[in-house]
Amino acid sequence: MQCRERYNSQAELLENAREFRRRRLPVDVMVQDWQYWGKYGWSAMRFDEVSYPDPAAMVKDLHAMDMRFMLSVWAAIGRDSELGKQVAGLGYYIEETNWVDMFNPEAAQFYARNQSRRLSTLGIDAWWQDATEPENDDLAGREMFGGPGERVRLTYPLQVSRTVYNGQRSFDPGRRVMILTRSAFLGQQRYASATWSGDIGSDWDTLRRQVPAGLNMAAAGYPYWTVDAGGFFRPGKGQYTDPAYHECFLRWLQYATFLPLQRVHGYQTDTELWRFGETVERVGRQYLELRYRLMPYLYSMGADCWRTGAPLMRPLVFDFPNDAKALDQTHSYMFGRALHVAPVLKGGVERWPVYLPSTPGGWYDYWTGERRQGGQVHDVPAPLDRIPVHVRAGSIVAHGPVTQSTAESIRDRIVLHVYPGADGSCEVYEDGGLDYAYEQGDHAIVTCRWNDATRTLTLRRAAGKPVGAYASSRFKAVLHGQGGDVAEPVEMTFGVKGASHRFR
């Protein structure tokens, strides 16, 4: 997700979107932050035509570039706006505040109906429901539909997410809902709602504190969480030329590559990678491309989360409950079942200490293929272009090609990377991507199993539509070995009965 505070016009947003494509920097979502409503008043659910003469055409232009559009919408609506006057006339505000009373079902329905009619009809793909705290303690001392404000205010973001989710599923039932909010409450993930850590600083200490913050969210059952990569409150104009900030920013972007959502944002900042010089653009491109190469793995993790509730990122205790040293690690984590991630959280270093939990067969350095034992700390090379990532032995990690967005088909271009040393399995999941047909079984799952003793990889269609409807009917498979050796890719074509291959 490409975001900044803020794009100031339709022309500016589209110009930057085209530049991403021209430079071949992968991106799926362009985000419009606040103030686009201009003369119409705060969060009036209208674009000011002076700067945004044709928002529907803007969205169509983005779609033509295989991009999606996310819009910032607030639950606080200015009372001087045309929409705000309707809210006030109906008694749908929380007393004297500007916050719509989402605890009142009628008020919530009114809000959802207007968001659908005024904005969804423009083709907008995703919603940035900002400031759902609500901010400034505005609800303290207020009586609301749900009770005293100070008691129920923490549940307000849950009400907003539920309102928007139910509204879109009613208004446009065939299109998936995507919501990003600044605050969350237990159970909010049921409403297609992700959250991020808010308006944070941009120093090393802030970056360090993001890791346990995100793991706490995951441990609480909230799977989709992210950060403002690079920090929200940036160090002014010097950020574009300061090598010290560039180092911190790149470490932040590397960390964000292994979060449920990868997102860049920044206050009063043109956050596009090319603004920061050749090094940032070069290393940044490496991680954007890695994110897209990992998309089959990521999407399959998302499907597993949908089916089981398992978070995408999680504390090591989830996977290694019997390793006492693993329980003490607060700044490294598992990203799915296969990948161990240890972000670099300090400047001026070329190596980073990494504790790898005890596991049969040990671990592989993702970058070099070097084999490392579990149950001990390793001093791992970590130059500026490398975040320490290890793959658990026995893992099968699905990769795709480098694409510029998820709109590009990767069918028949998936490569299964097998890391021997233990038995293992994975599932590769696919569906239509933008609709809810998967809820009725319109999806495909291919189960991949590795038998370490016989060095055999077996593929089976586990569920869903016939292979070829969504899931690839042809995979390539590569076997990793000692010292970074990789066997020649093997093509595996299979039908209903599946396929297997024994590596020598």
Backbone torsions as a table, in degrees:
resi	resn	phi	psi	omega
1	MET	NA	124.9	179.2
2	GLN	-101.2	116.3	-177.4
3	CYS	-136.5	151.8	168.9
4	ARG	-153.6	162.7	176.2
5	GLU	-104.8	90.4	1.3
6	ARG	-152.0	168.4	166.8
7	TYR	-75.9	133.7	-171.1
8	ASN	-98.2	-5.5	-179.1
9	SER	-163.4	163.8	175.0
10	GLN	-59.8	-43.6	-178.4
11	ALA	-63.3	-41.8	-178.6
12	GLU	-65.8	-43.6	179.7
13	LEU	-62.1	-46.9	-178.6
14	LEU	-67.7	-35.5	177.9
15	GLU	-60.3	-43.4	180.0
16	ASN	-71.1	-36.5	176.6
17	ALA	-60.6	-44.6	179.2
18	ARG	-64.5	-34.2	179.5
19	GLU	-68.4	-35.7	173.5
20	PHE	-58.1	-45.6	-179.7
21	ARG	-68.1	-39.6	-179.6
22	ARG	-63.2	-40.9	180.0
23	ARG	-83.9	-3.7	-179.4
24	ARG	56.6	50.5	171.8
25	LEU	-103.3	110.2	-173.2
26	PRO	-59.4	139.0	175.5
27	VAL	-160.0	144.2	178.4
28	ASP	-108.1	-35.4	-169.8
29	VAL	-128.2	126.0	168.7
30	MET	-99.8	134.4	-171.8
31	VAL	-115.8	129.8	173.1
32	GLN	-100.7	114.4	176.4
33	ASP	-78.5	-172.7	-170.8
34	TRP	-60.0	179.7	171.4
35	GLN	75.9	-0.6	176.8
36	TYR	-65.5	-15.7	-178.2
37	TRP	-77.2	-19.3	172.1
38	GLY	49.5	-123.5	-172.7
39	LYS	-67.2	-12.8	-175.8
40	TYR	-80.5	-12.0	177.1
41	GLY	102.0	162.8	-170.5
42	TRP	-56.0	121.3	175.7
43	SER	48.6	47.2	-176.2
44	ALA	-79.0	2.8	-178.2
45	MET	58.6	39.4	174.9
46	ARG	-145.3	147.3	172.4
47	PHE	-91.6	137.2	173.5
48	ASP	-75.1	118.6	-174.3
49	GLU	-64.9	-17.2	179.0
50	VAL	-61.1	-43.1	-179.1
51	SER	-102.1	-22.4	-178.3
52	TYR	-129.4	76.8	-171.4
53	PRO	-66.0	-26.5	-176.6
54	ASP	-150.9	78.8	-176.0
55	PRO	-62.0	-32.5	177.6
56	ALA	-63.4	-40.9	177.4
57	ALA	-66.9	-35.8	177.7
58	MET	-60.4	-45.1	179.6
59	VAL	-64.6	-41.0	178.4
60	LYS	-62.5	-39.2	178.0
61	ASP	-62.9	-41.0	177.7
62	LEU	-65.1	-43.0	178.5
63	HIS	-61.1	-36.1	178.4
64	ALA	-66.0	-22.6	175.9
65	MET	-94.1	13.0	-176.4
66	ASP	59.1	41.2	174.9
67	MET	-120.3	159.0	174.8
68	ARG	-113.1	164.0	-175.0
69	PHE	-124.7	124.0	175.5
70	MET	-110.3	137.0	-176.5
71	LEU	-121.7	136.5	175.2
72	SER	-77.0	123.6	178.3
73	VAL	-132.5	136.3	-177.4
74	TRP	-106.9	154.5	172.4
75	ALA	-88.9	-2.7	171.7
76	ALA	-98.2	121.8	-176.8
77	ILE	-118.4	128.7	-178.4
78	GLY	-58.4	132.4	-177.6
79	ARG	-69.3	-20.8	-179.3
80	ASP	-85.5	-4.9	179.6
81	SER	-82.2	161.2	177.6
82	GLU	-58.8	-42.0	178.9
83	LEU	-68.5	-40.0	179.6
84	GLY	-62.4	-36.4	178.1
85	LYS	-64.6	-35.2	175.6
86	GLN	-66.4	-42.9	179.7
87	VAL	-60.2	-45.5	-179.3
88	ALA	-64.0	-43.2	-178.7
89	GLY	-62.1	-29.7	-179.6
90	LEU	-90.4	-4.7	-179.4
91	GLY	72.3	33.5	-175.3
92	TYR	-98.8	1.9	172.8
93	TYR	-81.7	156.0	169.6
94	ILE	-80.3	98.6	-179.0
95	GLU	44.9	-126.1	-173.3
96	GLU	-88.0	5.2	-178.7
97	THR	-82.7	177.0	174.3
98	ASN	-97.2	8.0	-176.0
99	TRP	-89.3	128.9	175.5
100	VAL	-68.0	137.9	-177.1
101	ASP	-78.8	86.4	-178.2
102	MET	-69.8	-10.0	175.9
103	PHE	-78.0	-17.7	177.8
104	ASN	-90.0	113.8	-176.4
105	PRO	-55.8	-36.1	179.9
106	GLU	-68.1	-41.9	178.4
107	ALA	-65.3	-41.8	179.0
108	ALA	-62.3	-42.6	179.3
109	GLN	-64.3	-39.2	177.5
110	PHE	-61.4	-44.9	179.6
111	TYR	-61.3	-49.0	-178.5
112	ALA	-62.2	-40.5	-178.9
113	ARG	-63.4	-41.3	180.0
114	ASN	-71.2	-38.8	177.6
115	GLN	-62.9	-37.8	178.9
116	SER	-67.9	-48.3	-174.8
117	ARG	-73.1	-37.4	-174.9
118	ARG	-86.7	-29.9	-172.4
119	LEU	-120.3	-46.7	-177.7
120	SER	-58.1	-34.0	-178.5
121	THR	-65.3	-14.4	176.7
122	LEU	-79.4	-8.2	-179.1
123	GLY	94.7	12.6	-177.5
124	ILE	-62.6	136.1	-170.7
125	ASP	-94.8	-28.5	-171.2
126	ALA	-151.4	156.1	-173.3
127	TRP	-119.8	128.2	171.6
128	TRP	-101.8	93.2	-179.9
129	GLN	-84.5	91.4	-171.1
130	ASP	-83.2	157.3	172.2
131	ALA	53.5	48.1	-179.8
132	THR	-87.1	19.3	-178.3
133	GLU	-60.4	-52.2	-10.9
134	PRO	-71.3	162.3	-174.5
135	GLU	-81.3	166.2	173.9
136	ASN	66.9	22.3	179.0
137	ASP	53.2	33.3	-175.7
138	ASP	-64.4	-21.0	-176.3
139	LEU	-94.7	-9.1	-179.8
140	ALA	-63.0	132.0	178.5
141	GLY	79.7	5.9	-178.9
142	ARG	-99.9	147.3	171.6
143	GLU	-97.3	126.9	-177.4
144	MET	-126.1	174.0	-179.8
145	PHE	-56.8	-32.7	-178.1
146	GLY	-92.2	-2.4	180.0
147	GLY	124.8	-165.4	-179.8
148	PRO	-60.8	137.2	-175.8
149	GLY	-56.5	-42.0	-177.3
150	GLU	-68.0	-17.7	-179.7
151	ARG	-92.0	-34.5	-172.9
152	VAL	-109.5	-1.0	-174.3
153	ARG	-60.5	-32.3	-178.4
154	LEU	-65.8	-19.8	179.6
155	THR	-89.7	-2.3	-177.3
156	TYR	-58.6	-45.4	178.9
157	PRO	-61.4	-29.6	174.8
158	LEU	-63.3	-42.2	-179.6
159	GLN	-66.2	-39.5	179.5
160	VAL	-63.8	-47.8	-178.4
161	SER	-62.2	-42.5	179.4
162	ARG	-63.8	-40.6	179.5
163	THR	-60.6	-48.4	-177.4
164	VAL	-69.1	-41.7	-179.6
165	TYR	-62.6	-52.5	-179.5
166	ASN	-62.8	-35.9	179.3
167	GLY	-63.3	-46.6	-178.5
168	GLN	-70.1	-38.9	-179.7
169	ARG	-65.3	-25.9	175.4
170	SER	-81.2	-43.5	-175.6
171	PHE	-74.6	-40.3	-175.0
172	ASP	-140.2	72.7	-168.8
173	PRO	-65.5	-17.2	-178.3
174	GLY	-87.6	-3.5	-174.1
175	ARG	-113.9	129.9	-178.6
176	ARG	-63.5	144.3	176.9
177	VAL	-90.0	140.0	172.7
178	MET	-135.6	118.4	-178.2
179	ILE	-125.3	135.6	170.5
180	LEU	-118.9	125.1	179.4
181	THR	-126.6	157.4	-178.8
182	ARG	-82.9	-13.9	-179.0
183	SER	-138.9	163.7	-175.3
184	ALA	-148.2	163.7	173.9
185	PHE	-141.8	158.4	-177.9
186	LEU	-51.9	132.7	178.5
187	GLY	89.2	-5.3	-175.1
188	GLN	-65.6	-22.6	-179.9
189	GLN	-63.4	-17.1	177.6
190	ARG	-64.5	-16.1	-173.6
191	TYR	-113.1	39.8	175.4
192	ALA	53.1	39.9	-171.1
193	SER	-114.7	122.8	170.9
194	ALA	-105.3	160.5	175.8
195	THR	-137.0	167.5	176.6
196	TRP	-134.6	174.5	-168.7
197	SER	-83.7	7.8	170.7
198	GLY	88.8	-164.6	-173.3
199	ASP	-84.5	84.1	-173.3
200	ILE	-96.8	167.4	175.9
201	GLY	-76.5	-170.5	-172.5
202	SER	-129.3	20.4	-178.3
203	ASP	-97.9	176.5	-176.9
204	TRP	-63.9	-39.5	-179.0
205	ASP	-63.7	-39.0	177.7
206	THR	-65.0	-43.3	177.0
207	LEU	-58.3	-45.0	-177.8
208	ARG	-60.0	-38.2	-176.9
209	ARG	-74.9	-15.0	178.6
210	GLN	-66.8	-34.0	-172.9
211	VAL	-63.8	-56.1	177.7
212	PRO	-66.1	-28.1	177.4
213	ALA	-61.3	-47.3	179.6
214	GLY	-66.4	-37.2	179.1
215	LEU	-68.3	-34.5	175.4
216	ASN	-63.5	-40.6	177.4
217	MET	-62.2	-44.6	-179.4
218	ALA	-63.4	-41.8	-179.0
219	ALA	-65.6	-25.5	177.6
220	ALA	-83.1	2.5	176.8
221	GLY	92.3	10.9	-178.9
222	TYR	-102.3	102.3	-165.2
223	PRO	-82.6	-27.2	-172.9
224	TYR	-107.6	106.5	-174.2
225	TRP	-143.4	148.2	178.6
226	THR	-154.6	-172.1	-176.0
227	VAL	-135.2	166.9	163.6
228	ASP	-80.4	95.5	-179.3
229	ALA	-61.4	126.6	-174.6
230	GLY	94.5	-7.4	-178.9
231	GLY	84.8	151.4	178.2
232	PHE	-82.0	-53.5	179.8
233	PHE	-83.7	101.1	-173.4
234	ARG	-91.4	163.5	-177.2
235	PRO	-82.8	41.5	173.5
236	GLY	71.3	-162.0	-174.6
237	LYS	-65.3	-24.0	179.6
238	GLY	-63.0	-17.7	-178.3
239	GLN	-61.3	-25.0	-175.8
240	TYR	-75.9	-19.3	-176.1
241	THR	-124.2	-5.1	-174.3
242	ASP	-85.1	110.7	-179.6
243	PRO	-60.0	-31.4	180.0
244	ALA	-66.0	-42.0	177.1
245	TYR	-69.3	-37.5	179.1
246	HIS	-58.3	-39.9	178.3
247	GLU	-62.4	-46.4	179.7
248	CYS	-63.9	-42.4	-179.9
249	PHE	-61.0	-44.2	-179.1
250	LEU	-65.8	-38.6	176.7
251	ARG	-63.7	-36.0	178.5
252	TRP	-66.6	-42.8	179.8
253	LEU	-66.3	-37.5	176.4
254	GLN	-61.4	-46.3	177.2
255	TYR	-59.3	-44.6	-178.4
256	ALA	-65.1	-23.1	176.9
257	THR	-62.2	-27.9	-178.1
258	PHE	-111.2	40.8	171.0
259	LEU	-117.1	162.1	179.3
260	PRO	-55.7	-33.7	174.8
261	LEU	-130.1	135.3	176.2
262	GLN	-100.8	123.7	-170.3
263	ARG	-148.5	139.8	174.1
264	VAL	-116.6	140.1	178.3
265	HIS	-154.1	164.6	177.5
266	GLY	-179.0	138.7	-178.4
267	TYR	-73.1	129.5	177.9
268	GLN	47.9	45.5	-175.0
269	THR	-137.4	134.6	168.1
270	ASP	-83.7	100.6	-165.9
271	THR	-85.8	-1.2	-178.2
272	GLU	-61.2	140.1	-171.0
273	LEU	-57.8	-36.2	-174.6
274	TRP	-68.7	-14.2	178.6
275	ARG	-69.3	-17.7	-170.3
276	PHE	-104.9	8.0	175.0
277	GLY	99.2	175.0	-170.9
278	GLU	-62.9	-42.9	-176.1
279	THR	-64.2	-46.7	-179.5
280	VAL	-63.9	-42.2	179.7
281	GLU	-66.0	-40.9	-178.1
282	ARG	-66.1	-51.0	-179.3
283	VAL	-69.7	-38.0	177.8
284	GLY	-60.5	-42.4	177.9
285	ARG	-59.8	-40.0	179.7
286	GLN	-55.8	-40.1	-176.5
287	TYR	-83.6	-30.5	171.8
288	LEU	-64.2	-42.4	179.4
289	GLU	-67.2	-38.2	176.7
290	LEU	-61.7	-41.8	178.6
291	ARG	-55.7	-43.6	-177.8
292	TYR	-76.2	-31.8	174.2
293	ARG	-63.8	-32.9	-179.2
294	LEU	-83.7	3.0	-172.5
295	MET	-57.4	-39.4	176.3
296	PRO	-60.8	-37.5	176.8
297	TYR	-67.2	-44.7	-178.4
298	LEU	-63.9	-45.6	-176.1
299	TYR	-68.0	-35.4	176.6
300	SER	-67.7	-35.1	173.8
301	MET	-62.8	-41.4	178.5
302	GLY	-61.2	-39.9	178.2
303	ALA	-66.0	-38.9	177.8
304	ASP	-64.0	-38.2	176.8
305	CYS	-62.5	-42.9	179.5
306	TRP	-61.2	-41.0	-175.4
307	ARG	-80.4	-37.0	-169.6
308	THR	-118.4	-16.9	-174.7
309	GLY	85.7	-0.4	-179.0
310	ALA	-65.3	125.4	179.5
311	PRO	-68.9	153.5	-178.5
312	LEU	-70.8	-47.2	172.5
313	MET	-105.2	145.9	-178.3
314	ARG	-158.5	153.9	175.8
315	PRO	-59.8	154.8	-176.8
316	LEU	-61.9	-22.2	179.7
317	VAL	-60.8	-27.8	-179.4
318	PHE	-63.1	-36.9	-174.6
319	ASP	-105.9	-19.3	-176.4
320	PHE	-134.5	62.6	-174.6
321	PRO	-67.6	-17.0	-177.4
322	ASN	-100.8	5.0	178.9
323	ASP	-101.1	103.0	-174.7
324	ALA	-60.1	-39.2	-179.6
325	LYS	-69.1	-33.2	178.5
326	ALA	-63.4	-32.4	-178.4
327	LEU	-66.3	-22.6	-178.2
328	ASP	-86.0	-5.8	-175.3
329	GLN	-84.2	112.9	-177.7
330	THR	-106.6	-5.2	-176.4
331	HIS	-126.8	21.0	168.4
332	SER	-139.3	162.5	-171.0
333	TYR	-163.3	168.2	172.5
334	MET	-94.7	139.1	175.0
335	PHE	-115.0	92.8	-166.6
336	GLY	75.3	-171.1	-176.4
337	ARG	-80.7	-15.7	-169.9
338	ALA	-101.8	-35.6	-166.7
339	LEU	-105.0	129.0	173.2
340	HIS	-103.3	126.6	-174.3
341	VAL	-120.3	131.7	178.8
342	ALA	-131.3	87.6	-176.3
343	PRO	-59.6	144.6	173.2
344	VAL	-80.6	124.3	-169.5
345	LEU	-123.9	26.2	-178.8
346	LYS	-150.9	145.8	-179.0
347	GLY	-83.3	159.2	172.8
348	GLY	70.8	26.0	-179.1
349	VAL	-114.5	151.8	175.7
350	GLU	-115.8	-10.7	179.0
351	ARG	-137.9	158.8	-175.5
352	TRP	-144.2	131.8	179.4
353	PRO	-73.8	129.4	-176.9
354	VAL	-131.7	120.4	171.9
355	TYR	-88.2	123.2	177.9
356	LEU	-105.4	122.1	-176.9
357	PRO	-62.3	158.9	176.2
358	SER	-68.1	128.3	178.1
359	THR	-157.9	144.6	-179.9
360	PRO	-56.9	129.6	176.9
361	GLY	87.2	-12.1	177.8
362	GLY	76.9	-149.7	-170.9
363	TRP	-136.7	155.0	175.0
364	TYR	-114.4	132.8	170.3
365	ASP	-64.5	122.5	-175.8
366	TYR	-60.2	-33.4	-173.2
367	TRP	-85.4	-40.4	-172.9
368	THR	-109.3	-16.8	-175.8
369	GLY	81.3	-1.5	179.9
370	GLU	-59.8	137.2	-179.0
371	ARG	-89.9	131.9	179.4
372	ARG	-130.6	144.1	-179.4
373	GLN	-76.8	149.9	173.1
374	GLY	-85.7	167.1	177.9
375	GLY	83.4	15.5	179.2
376	GLN	-153.0	165.1	178.6
377	VAL	-90.8	135.2	178.5
378	HIS	-118.6	142.3	174.5
379	ASP	-90.1	99.3	-166.9
380	VAL	-100.0	133.0	175.0
381	PRO	-56.1	134.9	-178.7
382	ALA	-146.0	63.0	174.4
383	PRO	-62.5	173.5	-171.6
384	LEU	-57.5	-28.1	-177.4
385	ASP	-95.7	16.0	-175.1
386	ARG	-140.2	123.6	170.6
387	ILE	-97.9	134.9	179.6
388	PRO	-63.8	117.0	176.8
389	VAL	-132.8	133.0	178.8
390	HIS	-126.1	149.9	-179.8
391	VAL	-111.3	129.7	180.0
392	ARG	-68.6	135.4	176.3
393	ALA	-58.3	140.9	-175.9
394	GLY	92.0	-2.1	-178.0
395	SER	-83.7	151.3	170.7
396	ILE	-123.8	113.1	-174.8
397	VAL	-111.9	116.0	-179.1
398	ALA	-80.1	128.7	176.0
399	HIS	-119.1	152.1	171.9
400	GLY	-117.0	-175.9	175.8
401	PRO	-77.4	167.2	171.1
402	VAL	-72.3	121.7	176.2
403	THR	-122.6	167.0	178.8
404	GLN	-91.2	-14.5	173.4
405	SER	-165.4	170.3	179.0
406	THR	-74.4	-5.5	177.5
407	ALA	-72.5	-20.0	179.3
408	GLU	-77.4	133.7	-179.9
409	SER	-70.9	135.4	174.8
410	ILE	-115.2	9.1	-179.9
411	ARG	-55.9	136.4	-178.5
412	ASP	67.1	12.9	176.2
413	ARG	-124.3	21.0	180.0
414	ILE	-88.6	133.7	178.3
415	VAL	-115.5	126.6	177.8
416	LEU	-94.3	115.7	178.1
417	HIS	-94.3	116.9	-176.0
418	VAL	-103.3	129.2	179.9
419	TYR	-114.7	101.6	-173.5
420	PRO	-73.7	176.1	-179.3
421	GLY	121.6	-14.0	177.1
422	ALA	-164.2	158.9	172.6
423	ASP	-67.0	151.6	179.1
424	GLY	-164.5	171.6	179.4
425	SER	-154.6	164.1	172.3
426	CYS	-155.0	166.9	173.3
427	GLU	-121.7	136.1	174.4
428	VAL	-108.2	121.8	-172.7
429	TYR	-114.3	141.9	172.9
430	GLU	-144.8	149.7	171.3
431	ASP	-152.6	-166.5	-175.2
432	GLY	-70.6	-17.5	171.8
433	GLY	89.4	-33.8	-171.7
434	LEU	-124.6	-2.5	-174.9
435	ASP	-124.8	-171.7	-179.2
436	TYR	-110.3	17.9	-179.9
437	ALA	-62.5	-24.9	-180.0
438	TYR	-61.8	-25.7	179.4
439	GLU	-66.3	-22.9	177.2
440	GLN	-101.2	19.9	175.8
441	GLY	88.9	8.3	-178.4
442	ASP	-84.1	67.8	179.1
443	HIS	-155.5	169.7	-179.3
444	ALA	-133.8	142.3	177.6
445	ILE	-128.6	126.2	173.9
446	VAL	-110.2	122.7	178.4
447	THR	-92.0	129.7	-179.7
448	CYS	-116.7	126.9	-178.2
449	ARG	-125.7	138.2	178.5
450	TRP	-114.8	122.5	174.3
451	ASN	-101.1	109.7	-172.4
452	ASP	-71.0	-33.9	-177.7
453	ALA	-66.6	-40.0	-178.9
454	THR	-98.0	-4.4	-178.8
455	ARG	55.0	47.1	-175.7
456	THR	-118.8	131.6	174.8
457	LEU	-105.6	127.0	-177.9
458	THR	-122.5	134.6	179.7
459	LEU	-116.5	136.5	177.5
460	ARG	-140.4	145.0	172.0
461	ARG	-81.0	116.8	-173.1
462	ALA	-89.3	-34.5	-174.4
463	ALA	-164.7	165.5	170.3
464	GLY	92.5	-157.0	-175.4
465	LYS	-69.6	162.1	175.9
466	PRO	-55.8	144.1	-179.6
467	VAL	-57.1	133.0	-176.5
468	GLY	108.5	-23.3	176.2
469	ALA	-68.9	-47.0	172.0
470	TYR	-129.3	-52.5	-175.7
471	ALA	-70.3	147.9	-179.8
472	SER	-64.8	140.7	173.3
473	SER	-92.8	-7.5	176.4
474	ARG	-131.9	126.6	172.1
475	PHE	-118.9	155.5	163.7
476	LYS	-105.7	149.2	179.8
477	ALA	-132.0	138.9	175.7
478	VAL	-128.8	145.6	-179.7
479	LEU	-110.6	124.8	178.0
480	HIS	-86.1	149.3	-178.6
481	GLY	-132.9	-164.2	-179.3
482	GLN	-67.4	144.7	173.0
483	GLY	65.2	21.1	177.2
484	GLY	88.2	3.1	177.7
485	ASP	-65.0	139.9	178.4
486	VAL	-129.8	128.1	179.5
487	ALA	-67.9	160.6	175.7
488	GLU	-61.6	139.7	179.8
489	PRO	-60.0	141.6	177.6
490	VAL	-114.3	130.5	177.9
491	GLU	-88.6	131.0	-179.0
492	MET	-121.6	111.6	177.6
493	THR	-105.2	132.3	-175.0
494	PHE	-145.6	157.1	176.9
495	GLY	-119.6	-142.4	-176.0
496	VAL	-61.6	-34.5	-177.2
497	LYS	-83.0	-6.3	178.7
498	GLY	83.5	-163.1	-177.8
499	ALA	-158.7	159.5	175.1
500	SER	-145.7	155.4	176.8
501	HIS	-144.3	134.5	178.4
502	ARG	-104.4	120.2	178.9
503	PHE	-82.0	142.1	177.6
504	ARG	-78.0	NA	NA
